[in-house]
Amino acid sequence: MATRVEIINEVSNGTSGDWRLCFQECISHYDDDDSTEDGFRFIWRRPNGNLQPARGQARIPDRTELESLLNLATIAGWY
């Protein structure tokens, strides 16, 4: 099953040019049945700005990082 992810919003508390952990609001588009799902994901951005795709999960370094990203999303007005 192929999935295309449409990013609606993204926050990161990293520095451009470094590895950054991002929290994204997104829509997953599934090719097998043309269905979609709204949701959220954590994903790393490489220093060059490209996403680091992985079949597993993005490791969140600690709870402080998690809470910081959630707080940034709240400040940005995500619902």
Beta strands, then each sheet from edge to edge (+ up, - down):
strand 1: 3-12
strand 2: 20-30
strand 3: 36-45
strand 4: 51-52
sheet 1: 1+ 2- 3+ 4-
end
